[in-house]
């Protein structure tokens, strides 16, 4: 079976591309490939940022492959021991993006449906093609989905409206809400996403990894606990030479030289 995920690395940026025509719908093997791809980036010092996109313009991710719904096993995983494990590979794939050591820019090249909404939400920064939309349509096909992700994306009441009615929201509306950074013609999307990734890749790789990990950890904490956690991360960062290098380069108006120490 051909791997539906490709990774190319250039100038410290990993381009992770989903290619499962016609609409990039996901089954267990595809989810496992997404999981493995993003986990593989964690220990790579040559990667400082990632871009996640898909081939074509028809869809970023067309949700679950309905022909595979109910599949509990397969060569990519062992059969679950109970009903709570049936979605494990999907969870692991999503958390591999959320917990990826480097920031992930989502280049949403078309409709993000069902699981596609969840995977988009797992990205750190979103850009979208002008024909893209986001839809939680599971209720229409006898399924339930990632409403928790949807609430993070659009807020409690809009998420309930979309989830219970099985409706969609345009990329333009999410841009208006501040969720999507830019909405662009399809042919301009990937270059714009790569440019955002280049900006990320220029910053201290140690600081960037600590910053992302810190932001993941403080979600859901009280303000007091969250800020204390951030202070702890700041103190950790100050122990690295690259922290001093960042300040020296800024003061002297020169490009920093990162040493990974």
BABAPA-328819 format. One record per residue (C-alpha): chain; residue number from 1; x, y, z. Coordinates in nm, 2 decimals. Example, Ala and Ser with C-alpha at 12.3 -4.5 7.8 and 13.67 -1.06 7.14 Angstrom:
BEGIN
{c->A, k->1, X->1.23, Y->-0.45, Z->0.78}
{c->A, k->2, X->1.37, Y->-0.11, Z->0.71}
//
This chain:
BEGIN
{c->A, k->1, X->0.00, Y->0.00, Z->0.00}
{c->A, k->2, X->0.13, Y->0.34, Z->-0.10}
{c->A, k->3, X->0.20, Y->0.57, Z->0.20}
{c->A, k->4, X->-0.06, Y->0.85, Z->0.18}
{c->A, k->5, X->0.17, Y->1.09, Z->0.36}
{c->A, k->6, X->0.49, Y->1.25, Z->0.22}
{c->A, k->7, X->0.75, Y->1.46, Z->0.40}
{c->A, k->8, X->0.99, Y->1.69, Z->0.24}
{c->A, k->9, X->1.24, Y->1.90, Z->0.43}
{c->A, k->10, X->1.39, Y->2.22, Z->0.30}
{c->A, k->11, X->1.54, Y->2.52, Z->0.48}
{c->A, k->12, X->1.44, Y->2.37, Z->0.82}
{c->A, k->13, X->1.08, Y->2.34, Z->0.71}
{c->A, k->14, X->0.90, Y->2.00, Z->0.69}
{c->A, k->15, X->0.62, Y->1.99, Z->0.43}
{c->A, k->16, X->0.38, Y->1.72, Z->0.53}
{c->A, k->17, X->0.13, Y->1.64, Z->0.26}
{c->A, k->18, X->-0.18, Y->1.41, Z->0.27}
{c->A, k->19, X->-0.24, Y->1.25, Z->-0.07}
{c->A, k->20, X->-0.54, Y->1.01, Z->-0.07}
{c->A, k->21, X->-0.77, Y->1.10, Z->-0.36}
{c->A, k->22, X->-1.03, Y->1.18, Z->-0.44}
{c->A, k->23, X->-1.11, Y->1.38, Z->-0.12}
{c->A, k->24, X->-0.84, Y->1.28, Z->0.12}
{c->A, k->25, X->-1.08, Y->1.09, Z->0.34}
{c->A, k->26, X->-0.90, Y->0.90, Z->0.62}
{c->A, k->27, X->-0.91, Y->0.54, Z->0.73}
{c->A, k->28, X->-0.71, Y->0.37, Z->1.00}
{c->A, k->29, X->-0.40, Y->0.33, Z->0.79}
{c->A, k->30, X->-0.40, Y->0.70, Z->0.69}
{c->A, k->31, X->-0.44, Y->0.80, Z->1.05}
{c->A, k->32, X->-0.15, Y->0.59, Z->1.15}
{c->A, k->33, X->0.06, Y->0.75, Z->0.87}
{c->A, k->34, X->-0.03, Y->1.10, Z->0.99}
{c->A, k->35, X->0.07, Y->0.99, Z->1.35}
{c->A, k->36, X->0.40, Y->0.85, Z->1.24}
{c->A, k->37, X->0.49, Y->1.14, Z->1.02}
{c->A, k->38, X->0.45, Y->1.41, Z->1.29}
{c->A, k->39, X->0.61, Y->1.19, Z->1.56}
{c->A, k->40, X->0.91, Y->1.15, Z->1.33}
{c->A, k->41, X->0.97, Y->1.53, Z->1.34}
{c->A, k->42, X->1.01, Y->1.55, Z->1.71}
{c->A, k->43, X->1.38, Y->1.46, Z->1.74}
{c->A, k->44, X->1.50, Y->1.61, Z->1.41}
{c->A, k->45, X->1.72, Y->1.91, Z->1.47}
{c->A, k->46, X->1.71, Y->2.00, Z->1.10}
{c->A, k->47, X->1.33, Y->2.07, Z->1.13}
{c->A, k->48, X->1.22, Y->2.39, Z->1.30}
{c->A, k->49, X->0.87, Y->2.43, Z->1.16}
{c->A, k->50, X->0.62, Y->2.22, Z->0.96}
{c->A, k->51, X->0.34, Y->2.28, Z->0.71}
{c->A, k->52, X->0.05, Y->2.04, Z->0.69}
{c->A, k->53, X->-0.15, Y->2.04, Z->0.37}
{c->A, k->54, X->-0.31, Y->1.80, Z->0.12}
{c->A, k->55, X->-0.30, Y->1.75, Z->-0.26}
{c->A, k->56, X->-0.54, Y->1.91, Z->-0.50}
{c->A, k->57, X->-0.81, Y->2.16, Z->-0.43}
{c->A, k->58, X->-1.11, Y->1.94, Z->-0.39}
{c->A, k->59, X->-1.07, Y->1.89, Z->-0.01}
{c->A, k->60, X->-0.81, Y->1.93, Z->0.27}
{c->A, k->61, X->-0.96, Y->1.63, Z->0.44}
{c->A, k->62, X->-1.30, Y->1.48, Z->0.36}
{c->A, k->63, X->-1.35, Y->1.33, Z->0.70}
{c->A, k->64, X->-1.37, Y->0.96, Z->0.77}
{c->A, k->65, X->-1.37, Y->0.72, Z->0.48}
{c->A, k->66, X->-1.72, Y->0.59, Z->0.52}
{c->A, k->67, X->-1.63, Y->0.26, Z->0.36}
{c->A, k->68, X->-1.39, Y->0.20, Z->0.65}
{c->A, k->69, X->-1.62, Y->0.31, Z->0.94}
{c->A, k->70, X->-1.65, Y->0.02, Z->1.18}
{c->A, k->71, X->-1.31, Y->-0.12, Z->1.09}
{c->A, k->72, X->-1.16, Y->-0.22, Z->1.42}
{c->A, k->73, X->-0.83, Y->-0.37, Z->1.31}
{c->A, k->74, X->-0.59, Y->-0.39, Z->1.02}
{c->A, k->75, X->-0.22, Y->-0.42, Z->0.96}
{c->A, k->76, X->-0.14, Y->-0.08, Z->1.11}
{c->A, k->77, X->-0.27, Y->-0.16, Z->1.45}
{c->A, k->78, X->-0.39, Y->-0.44, Z->1.68}
{c->A, k->79, X->-0.76, Y->-0.48, Z->1.74}
{c->A, k->80, X->-0.88, Y->-0.28, Z->2.04}
{c->A, k->81, X->-0.95, Y->-0.46, Z->2.36}
{c->A, k->82, X->-1.27, Y->-0.27, Z->2.43}
{c->A, k->83, X->-1.50, Y->-0.01, Z->2.27}
{c->A, k->84, X->-1.31, Y->0.28, Z->2.43}
{c->A, k->85, X->-1.00, Y->0.19, Z->2.22}
{c->A, k->86, X->-1.17, Y->0.20, Z->1.88}
{c->A, k->87, X->-1.07, Y->0.56, Z->1.82}
{c->A, k->88, X->-0.72, Y->0.54, Z->1.96}
{c->A, k->89, X->-0.54, Y->0.57, Z->1.62}
{c->A, k->90, X->-0.74, Y->0.89, Z->1.54}
{c->A, k->91, X->-0.66, Y->1.04, Z->1.88}
{c->A, k->92, X->-0.29, Y->0.95, Z->1.85}
{c->A, k->93, X->-0.28, Y->1.11, Z->1.50}
{c->A, k->94, X->-0.43, Y->1.43, Z->1.63}
{c->A, k->95, X->-0.21, Y->1.45, Z->1.94}
{c->A, k->96, X->0.09, Y->1.39, Z->1.72}
{c->A, k->97, X->0.02, Y->1.73, Z->1.56}
{c->A, k->98, X->-0.08, Y->1.91, Z->1.88}
{c->A, k->99, X->0.23, Y->1.78, Z->2.06}
{c->A, k->100, X->0.47, Y->1.80, Z->1.77}
{c->A, k->101, X->0.78, Y->1.96, Z->1.90}
{c->A, k->102, X->0.78, Y->2.22, Z->1.62}
{c->A, k->103, X->0.50, Y->2.46, Z->1.53}
{c->A, k->104, X->0.26, Y->2.33, Z->1.26}
{c->A, k->105, X->0.11, Y->2.57, Z->1.00}
{c->A, k->106, X->-0.21, Y->2.43, Z->0.85}
{c->A, k->107, X->-0.25, Y->2.51, Z->0.48}
{c->A, k->108, X->-0.62, Y->2.42, Z->0.44}
{c->A, k->109, X->-0.64, Y->2.37, Z->0.06}
{c->A, k->110, X->-1.01, Y->2.29, Z->0.05}
{c->A, k->111, X->-1.31, Y->2.18, Z->0.26}
{c->A, k->112, X->-1.22, Y->2.04, Z->0.61}
{c->A, k->113, X->-1.49, Y->1.80, Z->0.69}
{c->A, k->114, X->-1.55, Y->1.60, Z->1.01}
{c->A, k->115, X->-1.21, Y->1.48, Z->1.12}
{c->A, k->116, X->-1.06, Y->1.74, Z->0.89}
{c->A, k->117, X->-1.19, Y->2.01, Z->1.13}
{c->A, k->118, X->-1.02, Y->1.83, Z->1.42}
{c->A, k->119, X->-0.69, Y->1.80, Z->1.24}
{c->A, k->120, X->-0.71, Y->2.17, Z->1.13}
{c->A, k->121, X->-0.77, Y->2.27, Z->1.50}
{c->A, k->122, X->-0.46, Y->2.07, Z->1.60}
{c->A, k->123, X->-0.24, Y->2.30, Z->1.39}
{c->A, k->124, X->-0.09, Y->2.61, Z->1.55}
{c->A, k->125, X->-0.15, Y->2.86, Z->1.28}
{c->A, k->126, X->-0.41, Y->2.83, Z->1.00}
{c->A, k->127, X->-0.42, Y->2.97, Z->0.64}
{c->A, k->128, X->-0.70, Y->2.86, Z->0.40}
{c->A, k->129, X->-0.79, Y->2.87, Z->0.04}
{c->A, k->130, X->-1.07, Y->3.10, Z->-0.05}
{c->A, k->131, X->-1.30, Y->2.81, Z->-0.14}
{c->A, k->132, X->-1.24, Y->2.62, Z->0.18}
{c->A, k->133, X->-1.50, Y->2.56, Z->0.44}
{c->A, k->134, X->-1.51, Y->2.38, Z->0.78}
{c->A, k->135, X->-1.80, Y->2.14, Z->0.85}
{c->A, k->136, X->-1.90, Y->1.91, Z->1.13}
{c->A, k->137, X->-2.13, Y->1.69, Z->0.93}
{c->A, k->138, X->-2.11, Y->1.37, Z->1.12}
{c->A, k->139, X->-2.46, Y->1.39, Z->1.25}
{c->A, k->140, X->-2.58, Y->1.37, Z->0.89}
{c->A, k->141, X->-2.42, Y->1.03, Z->0.84}
{c->A, k->142, X->-2.50, Y->0.86, Z->1.17}
{c->A, k->143, X->-2.17, Y->0.95, Z->1.34}
{c->A, k->144, X->-2.04, Y->1.17, Z->1.62}
{c->A, k->145, X->-1.71, Y->1.36, Z->1.59}
{c->A, k->146, X->-1.47, Y->1.60, Z->1.75}
{c->A, k->147, X->-1.70, Y->1.86, Z->1.90}
{c->A, k->148, X->-1.44, Y->1.95, Z->2.16}
{c->A, k->149, X->-1.21, Y->2.05, Z->1.88}
{c->A, k->150, X->-1.49, Y->2.25, Z->1.72}
{c->A, k->151, X->-1.55, Y->2.44, Z->2.04}
{c->A, k->152, X->-1.19, Y->2.54, Z->2.05}
{c->A, k->153, X->-1.21, Y->2.66, Z->1.69}
{c->A, k->154, X->-1.54, Y->2.87, Z->1.70}
{c->A, k->155, X->-1.66, Y->2.88, Z->2.06}
{c->A, k->156, X->-1.93, Y->2.70, Z->2.26}
{c->A, k->157, X->-2.25, Y->2.81, Z->2.10}
{c->A, k->158, X->-2.13, Y->2.83, Z->1.74}
{c->A, k->159, X->-1.99, Y->2.48, Z->1.78}
{c->A, k->160, X->-2.32, Y->2.34, Z->1.91}
{c->A, k->161, X->-2.50, Y->2.51, Z->1.62}
{c->A, k->162, X->-2.27, Y->2.36, Z->1.36}
{c->A, k->163, X->-2.24, Y->2.02, Z->1.53}
{c->A, k->164, X->-2.61, Y->1.96, Z->1.60}
{c->A, k->165, X->-2.74, Y->2.10, Z->1.27}
{c->A, k->166, X->-2.46, Y->1.95, Z->1.07}
{c->A, k->167, X->-2.37, Y->2.28, Z->0.92}
{c->A, k->168, X->-2.05, Y->2.44, Z->0.78}
{c->A, k->169, X->-1.86, Y->2.77, Z->0.82}
{c->A, k->170, X->-1.66, Y->2.94, Z->0.55}
{c->A, k->171, X->-1.29, Y->3.02, Z->0.57}
{c->A, k->172, X->-1.38, Y->3.39, Z->0.53}
{c->A, k->173, X->-1.60, Y->3.37, Z->0.84}
{c->A, k->174, X->-1.32, Y->3.20, Z->1.04}
{c->A, k->175, X->-1.08, Y->3.48, Z->0.92}
{c->A, k->176, X->-1.33, Y->3.73, Z->1.05}
{c->A, k->177, X->-1.33, Y->3.56, Z->1.39}
{c->A, k->178, X->-0.95, Y->3.56, Z->1.40}
{c->A, k->179, X->-0.92, Y->3.18, Z->1.37}
{c->A, k->180, X->-0.77, Y->3.17, Z->1.02}
{c->A, k->181, X->-0.47, Y->3.40, Z->0.96}
{c->A, k->182, X->-0.52, Y->3.45, Z->0.59}
{c->A, k->183, X->-0.76, Y->3.35, Z->0.32}
{c->A, k->184, X->-0.60, Y->3.33, Z->-0.03}
{c->A, k->185, X->-0.66, Y->3.20, Z->-0.38}
{c->A, k->186, X->-0.57, Y->2.83, Z->-0.40}
{c->A, k->187, X->-0.25, Y->2.89, Z->-0.60}
{c->A, k->188, X->-0.12, Y->3.13, Z->-0.34}
{c->A, k->189, X->-0.19, Y->2.92, Z->-0.03}
{c->A, k->190, X->0.11, Y->2.70, Z->-0.01}
{c->A, k->191, X->0.37, Y->2.98, Z->-0.08}
{c->A, k->192, X->0.20, Y->3.19, Z->0.19}
{c->A, k->193, X->0.21, Y->2.90, Z->0.44}
{c->A, k->194, X->0.57, Y->2.83, Z->0.36}
{c->A, k->195, X->0.65, Y->3.20, Z->0.42}
{c->A, k->196, X->0.49, Y->3.19, Z->0.77}
{c->A, k->197, X->0.69, Y->2.87, Z->0.84}
{c->A, k->198, X->1.01, Y->3.05, Z->0.73}
{c->A, k->199, X->0.95, Y->3.32, Z->0.99}
{c->A, k->200, X->0.90, Y->3.05, Z->1.25}
{c->A, k->201, X->1.21, Y->2.87, Z->1.14}
{c->A, k->202, X->1.43, Y->3.18, Z->1.18}
{c->A, k->203, X->1.36, Y->3.20, Z->1.56}
{c->A, k->204, X->1.55, Y->3.01, Z->1.83}
{c->A, k->205, X->1.46, Y->2.64, Z->1.78}
{c->A, k->206, X->1.50, Y->2.58, Z->2.16}
{c->A, k->207, X->1.28, Y->2.88, Z->2.24}
{c->A, k->208, X->1.02, Y->2.77, Z->1.98}
{c->A, k->209, X->0.99, Y->2.42, Z->2.12}
{c->A, k->210, X->0.96, Y->2.54, Z->2.48}
{c->A, k->211, X->0.71, Y->2.80, Z->2.38}
{c->A, k->212, X->0.48, Y->2.55, Z->2.20}
{c->A, k->213, X->0.51, Y->2.30, Z->2.49}
{c->A, k->214, X->0.43, Y->2.57, Z->2.74}
{c->A, k->215, X->0.12, Y->2.69, Z->2.55}
{c->A, k->216, X->0.00, Y->2.33, Z->2.53}
{c->A, k->217, X->0.04, Y->2.28, Z->2.90}
{c->A, k->218, X->-0.13, Y->2.60, Z->3.01}
{c->A, k->219, X->-0.45, Y->2.53, Z->2.81}
{c->A, k->220, X->-0.73, Y->2.48, Z->3.06}
{c->A, k->221, X->-0.53, Y->2.61, Z->3.36}
{c->A, k->222, X->-0.64, Y->2.90, Z->3.57}
{c->A, k->223, X->-0.47, Y->3.23, Z->3.49}
{c->A, k->224, X->-0.26, Y->3.21, Z->3.81}
{c->A, k->225, X->-0.14, Y->2.85, Z->3.74}
{c->A, k->226, X->-0.09, Y->2.92, Z->3.37}
{c->A, k->227, X->0.13, Y->3.22, Z->3.43}
{c->A, k->228, X->0.33, Y->3.04, Z->3.69}
{c->A, k->229, X->0.39, Y->2.76, Z->3.44}
{c->A, k->230, X->0.50, Y->3.01, Z->3.18}
{c->A, k->231, X->0.75, Y->3.16, Z->3.43}
{c->A, k->232, X->0.89, Y->2.81, Z->3.49}
{c->A, k->233, X->0.94, Y->2.77, Z->3.12}
{c->A, k->234, X->1.11, Y->3.11, Z->3.09}
{c->A, k->235, X->1.35, Y->3.02, Z->3.36}
{c->A, k->236, X->1.43, Y->2.70, Z->3.17}
{c->A, k->237, X->1.49, Y->2.89, Z->2.85}
{c->A, k->238, X->1.73, Y->3.14, Z->3.03}
{c->A, k->239, X->1.96, Y->2.85, Z->3.10}
{c->A, k->240, X->2.05, Y->2.81, Z->2.73}
{c->A, k->241, X->2.32, Y->3.00, Z->2.55}
{c->A, k->242, X->2.07, Y->3.06, Z->2.26}
{c->A, k->243, X->1.86, Y->3.27, Z->2.49}
{c->A, k->244, X->2.15, Y->3.51, Z->2.54}
{c->A, k->245, X->2.23, Y->3.49, Z->2.17}
{c->A, k->246, X->1.87, Y->3.61, Z->2.09}
{c->A, k->247, X->1.91, Y->3.92, Z->2.30}
{c->A, k->248, X->2.26, Y->4.00, Z->2.18}
{c->A, k->249, X->2.15, Y->3.97, Z->1.82}
{c->A, k->250, X->1.85, Y->4.19, Z->1.88}
{c->A, k->251, X->2.06, Y->4.46, Z->2.05}
{c->A, k->252, X->2.33, Y->4.45, Z->1.79}
{c->A, k->253, X->2.08, Y->4.44, Z->1.49}
{c->A, k->254, X->2.23, Y->4.12, Z->1.35}
{c->A, k->255, X->2.11, Y->3.77, Z->1.26}
{c->A, k->256, X->2.14, Y->3.53, Z->1.54}
{c->A, k->257, X->2.35, Y->3.22, Z->1.52}
{c->A, k->258, X->2.17, Y->2.93, Z->1.70}
{c->A, k->259, X->2.39, Y->2.67, Z->1.86}
{c->A, k->260, X->2.12, Y->2.44, Z->2.01}
{c->A, k->261, X->2.27, Y->2.48, Z->2.36}
//
